Amino acid sequence: MHTNKTLSEKFYEVLKHEGIVTIITWGKGEPHIVNEWNSYLVVAEDERILIPAGLMHKTEENININNKIKMALGSKNVVGFDNYQGTGFVVEGTARFFDSGFEYEMMKDKFSFLTRVLEITVTSAKQML
């Protein structure tokens, strides 16, 4: 399915279960937080994470200033380290928004509410639990 090992099999397992995703951006001033659902994340073949954006205006404003992004996600239904019930990840990377093209159309078919797609190019994905 994927050749790059940035995203582990445990990461993909977490995405199979619903949970909240917290996306953190910062431009000038305070960090900004927006939430999404695990089930809304689509991982492209090259491990870019695609997220439907209906609003996310402050997120986009921040990314236009500073394209770095941090994201936290998890599920209590996936066993983590030391048989711990639940696991999560902190993802870091760069981000951009787009509103046209093949991937936009594919995402629009899945999530009719989107106006843009938030694309995250992952630089690290660290399992936390």
Protein Blocks (a to p, Z undefined) as FASTA:
>chain_A
ZZblkbcfklmmmmmpgcdddddddfehjdddddddfklpccdfkopacdddfklmmmmm
mmmmomcdcdddddfkbccehhiacddddddddddddfedjklmmmmmmmmmbmbdcddd
dfbdcdfZZ
